[in-house]
């Protein structure tokens, strides 16, 4: 689960800079034209994990219903939510979840924030446990959370320079601000690549796959706007157009009948949103439920054999 990542600065969506240098060596699928449910985490996270679409979404109704995490739990999926951001906003309250202690690692944390690499340490612990059931692990990264973008990546990942080493980003030069933000995207890409490496190492005991999506985008001075949280009706594209990526191992693809060539073609030509997440993950985890909607499952049309659900 990404934070404040906008599609505009992703190499996969035509950006000129190599912001996806780490994952480009893997067989990634980038879903084009993807939009968020909201322009802030507090709205987008509960919305994307609810069974409602953005147009239907109503916070009070959502709080009274099962989230995607709850439905997966009812379906017998082993669940773990690892959080290095601002919490799961109620989405994961009824399953095992760990909020990273901001003093837990002196090399990765400063008492206020931790680099997302700290999540890899927790993931390693989880993956060291023998796999006995189908499992979904959510890594909620701090990603590109502003305005202190420069605190989101270690010096060794400071590739794009000059960058902006300050929080009053409106006083940065445009090039500095963009470079700083791009460094956060590149570092998040590194984290994703490290997760994929760990999933590949699990292939002897489990078929593995990864889905990455951001909660919303970000304004970086376009039309005088910074950060995010604009009312959706007037929000600029930078705040609502987001990355949606997947990596599916050959073993997972074969076991679940997913045609990757079909998926790549569909991803390149379709239009997607947070509305797709609920049913797509239910379908990916083979959980049957009355709340599943095949028309919103981004993998359904590329399954070589689909049972009616």
C-alpha positions in Angstrom: 0.0 0.0 0.0 1.7 3.2 -1.3 1.5 6.7 0.2 1.2 9.9 -1.8 2.6 8.4 -5.0 1.3 9.9 -8.2 1.4 8.1 -11.6 2.8 11.2 -13.3 6.3 10.5 -11.9 6.4 6.8 -12.7 8.6 5.5 -15.4 5.9 2.9 -16.1 3.5 5.7 -17.1 5.8 7.5 -19.5 7.9 9.6 -17.1 11.3 10.3 -18.6 13.4 9.7 -15.4 14.3 6.2 -14.2 12.1 6.2 -11.1 11.4 2.5 -11.5 14.9 1.3 -12.0 14.7 -1.3 -9.3 11.5 -3.1 -10.4 12.1 -2.8 -14.1 14.1 -6.1 -14.1 10.9 -7.9 -13.0 7.9 -8.8 -15.1 5.7 -6.0 -13.8 2.2 -5.2 -15.0 1.3 -1.5 -14.9 -2.4 -0.7 -15.0 -2.9 2.5 -16.9 -5.4 5.3 -16.2 -6.0 4.4 -12.5 -7.7 6.9 -10.2 -8.0 7.1 -6.4 -11.2 7.1 -4.3 -10.1 10.2 -2.4 -7.3 12.8 -2.1 -6.3 11.9 1.5 -5.4 8.7 3.3 -8.3 9.0 5.8 -10.8 8.8 2.9 -9.0 6.6 0.4 -7.9 3.8 2.7 -11.4 2.9 4.1 -13.0 3.5 0.7 -10.7 1.2 -1.3 -11.0 -1.6 1.3 -14.8 -1.3 1.4 -17.2 -3.1 -0.9 -18.6 0.3 -2.1 -17.5 2.2 -5.2 -16.3 5.8 -4.9 -19.7 7.1 -5.9 -21.5 4.9 -3.4 -19.0 5.4 -0.6 -20.3 6.8 2.7 -18.0 6.7 5.8 -20.7 5.7 8.3 -22.0 2.9 6.2 -18.4 1.7 5.6 -17.7 1.6 9.4 -20.8 -0.6 9.8 -19.7 -3.1 7.2 -17.0 -5.7 6.8 -13.9 -4.4 5.1 -12.0 -6.4 2.5 -9.6 -7.5 5.3 -12.6 -8.8 7.3 -14.0 -10.8 4.3 -10.7 -12.4 3.6 -10.5 -13.2 7.3 -13.9 -14.9 7.2 -12.7 -16.8 4.2 -9.9 -18.4 6.1 -7.0 -16.3 4.8 -4.1 -15.7 7.2 -3.7 -11.9 7.5 -1.0 -9.5 8.7 -1.0 -5.7 8.4 2.4 -4.0 8.8 2.2 -0.2 9.1 4.9 2.4 8.7 2.5 5.2 7.9 -0.5 6.7 9.8 -2.3 3.5 10.6 -4.9 1.5 8.8 -7.8 3.9 9.5 -9.9 1.1 11.0 -9.5 -1.3 8.0 -7.3 -3.8 9.9 -8.6 -3.4 13.4 -10.0 -7.0 13.7 -6.9 -8.8 12.4 -3.3 -9.0 13.4 -1.6 -5.7 12.8 1.7 -4.1 13.8 2.4 -0.4 13.8 6.1 0.2 13.5 7.7 1.6 16.7 9.4 4.8 15.6 12.2 4.1 18.1 12.6 0.5 17.1 15.7 0.8 14.9 18.3 3.5 15.5 19.7 3.1 11.9 16.3 3.3 10.2 14.2 5.5 12.6 14.7 8.9 14.2 11.9 8.8 16.7 9.6 10.7 14.4 9.7 8.6 11.2 11.3 5.3 9.9 12.5 4.5 6.5 10.3 1.9 4.8 13.2 -0.5 5.0 12.1 -1.2 8.5 9.0 -3.0 7.1 11.3 -5.5 5.3 12.7 -6.5 8.7 9.1 -7.3 9.9 8.3 -9.0 6.6 11.4 -11.2 7.1 10.0 -12.3 10.5 6.7 -13.1 9.0 8.1 -15.1 6.1 10.3 -17.1 8.5 7.1 -18.6 9.9 6.1 -21.9 8.1 3.3 -21.3 5.6 0.3 -23.3 6.7 -2.6 -21.3 5.1 -3.2 -18.9 2.2 -1.8 -15.6 3.4 -2.0 -12.0 2.6 0.5 -9.5 4.1 -0.1 -5.7 3.7 2.9 -3.4 3.9 1.6 0.2 4.4 4.6 2.3 3.5 5.3 6.0 4.3 6.4 6.3 0.7 6.3 9.9 -0.5 4.5 11.5 2.4 5.3 15.2 2.4 6.1 17.9 3.0 9.4 16.5 4.3 10.1 14.3 1.3 13.8 14.4 1.9 13.3 12.4 5.1 11.8 9.5 3.2 15.0 8.1 1.7 18.5 7.4 3.0 21.5 9.1 1.5 22.5 6.1 -0.6 19.2 6.4 -2.4 19.6 10.1 -3.1 20.0 9.7 -6.9 18.3 12.8 -8.3 20.0 16.0 -7.3 20.0 18.8 -6.4 17.1 18.0 -4.1 15.2 20.0 -1.5 16.4 19.4 2.1 13.7 21.4 3.8 10.0 21.2 4.7 8.8 24.6 3.3 8.7 23.1 -0.1 7.1 26.2 -1.7 10.5 27.9 -1.3 12.3 25.1 -3.2 13.3 25.5 -6.8 11.0 23.5 -9.0 13.9 21.2 -10.1 14.9 20.6 -6.5 11.3 19.8 -5.4 10.7 17.3 -8.3 14.1 15.6 -7.6 13.3 15.2 -4.0 9.9 13.7 -4.8 11.4 11.5 -7.5 13.9 10.1 -4.9 10.9 9.0 -2.8 9.4 7.2 -5.7 12.7 5.5 -6.5 13.2 4.5 -2.9 9.6 3.0 -2.8 10.5 1.2 -6.0 13.5 -0.3 -4.2 11.3 -1.4 -1.3 8.9 -3.1 -3.8 11.9 -4.8 -5.5 13.1 -6.1 -2.2 9.6 -7.5 -1.4 9.6 -9.3 -4.8 13.0 -10.8 -4.1 11.7 -12.2 -0.8 8.6 -13.6 -2.5 10.7 -15.3 -5.2 12.7 -16.9 -2.4 9.4 -18.4 -1.1 8.6 -20.3 -4.3 9.6 -23.7 -2.8 6.9 -23.4 -0.2 4.2 -21.0 -1.7 3.0 -19.5 -4.9 3.5 -15.7 -4.6 2.2 -12.5 -6.1 2.3 -8.7 -5.3 -0.1 -5.9 -5.9 1.0 -2.3 -5.3 -1.4 0.7 -5.3 -1.1 4.2 -3.9 -3.8 5.8 -1.7 -3.7 9.2 -3.6 -1.4 11.4 -5.5 0.3 14.7 -4.8 0.6 18.3 -6.1 4.1 19.7 -6.5 3.4 23.3 -7.3 1.3 22.8 -10.4 -1.2 25.7 -10.6 0.2 26.9 -7.3 -1.0 23.8 -5.4 1.1 21.7 -3.1 0.5 18.4 -1.2 -3.0 16.8 -1.4 -6.4 16.8 0.1 -8.2 19.0 -2.4 -12.0 18.4 -2.7 -12.4 15.6 -5.2 -14.7 17.6 -7.5 -12.0 20.1 -8.1 -8.9 18.0 -7.4 -6.2 18.2 -10.1 -5.1 15.0 -11.9 -1.8 15.0 -9.9 -3.8 14.2 -6.7 -6.0 11.5 -8.1 -4.1 9.6 -10.8 -2.1 6.9 -9.1 0.1 3.8 -9.8 -1.4 0.3 -9.8 1.2 -2.4 -10.3 1.3 -6.2 -10.0 3.9 -8.9 -10.1 2.8 -12.4 -10.4 5.2 -15.3 -10.2 5.0 -18.0 -12.9 4.0 -20.6 -10.3 1.1 -18.4 -9.0 0.0 -17.6 -12.6 -0.1 -21.3 -13.5 -1.8 -22.4 -10.3 -4.5 -19.7 -10.6 -4.9 -19.8 -14.4 -3.9 -16.2 -15.0 -2.7 -15.5 -18.5 0.0 -12.8 -18.1 0.0 -11.8 -21.7 -3.7 -11.2 -21.6 -3.2 -9.2 -18.3 -0.5 -7.0 -19.8 -2.7 -6.2 -22.8 -5.7 -5.5 -20.6 -3.7 -3.3 -18.2 -2.4 -1.2 -21.1 -5.8 -0.5 -22.6 -8.2 -0.3 -19.7 -9.3 2.3 -17.1 -9.1 1.4 -13.4 -9.6 2.8 -9.9 -9.7 1.9 -6.3 -13.1 0.5 -7.0 -11.3 -2.6 -8.4 -9.3 -3.5 -5.4 -12.0 -5.2 -3.3 -13.1 -7.8 -5.8 -9.6 -8.1 -7.4 -8.0 -9.3 -4.2 -11.0 -11.5 -3.3 -10.6 -13.1 -6.7 -6.8 -13.3 -6.4 -7.1 -15.1 -3.1 -9.9 -17.4 -4.4 -12.4 -16.3 -1.7 -16.0 -16.7 -2.8 -18.4 -14.2 -1.4 -21.7 -12.5 -2.3 -20.0 -9.2 -2.2 -17.6 -10.2 -5.0 -18.2 -8.4 -8.3 -16.6 -10.1 -11.2 -16.9 -7.0 -13.4 -14.6 -5.2 -11.0 -12.0 -7.9 -10.7 -9.0 -6.8 -12.9 -7.7 -10.4 -13.1 -11.0 -12.1 -14.0 -11.0 -11.6 -17.8 -7.5 -13.1 -18.0 -8.1 -16.3 -16.1 -7.9 -19.3 -18.3 -10.8 -20.9 -16.4 -13.2 -18.8 -14.4 -15.8 -20.3 -12.2 -19.0 -18.3 -11.7 -18.9 -16.7 -8.3 
